[in-house]
Amino acid sequence: IGGRSVHSFCAVAEEEATLTTAAVSRRLKSSTWVLSGAEAIAQPVADVCDALLGATGMPLVSCNCYMSGLDLSVTAPMHTDRMDSFIMQTEGSKRWRVFDT
């Protein structure tokens, strides 16, 4: 898309290929894509991070975006995050389970 290259955990041959809409659609059917540090490339995301920083007093706020295809039964195994997390799901549905620490 936009003539950019793929930088991911794809096979080496795929990493050098141009990222196309068809490739994105194909990969989203079976995987989850992660964009770490989204605030660095999208000003509206940076604005939300700044607001959370001010509201929580935390020393750092960063945003990771996860994009998965429809009807994937499990995109990640059950796990815990090692940091405090604020989660905002913007589309679709998912069963979230929150546990005490």
Buried (B, 14 or more C-beta within 10 A) or exposed (E): EEEEEBEEEBEEEEEEEEBEEEBEEEBBEEBBBBBEEBBEEEEEBBEBBEEBBEEEEEEEBBBEBEEBBEEBEEEEEEEEEEEEEEEEEEEEEEEEEEEEE
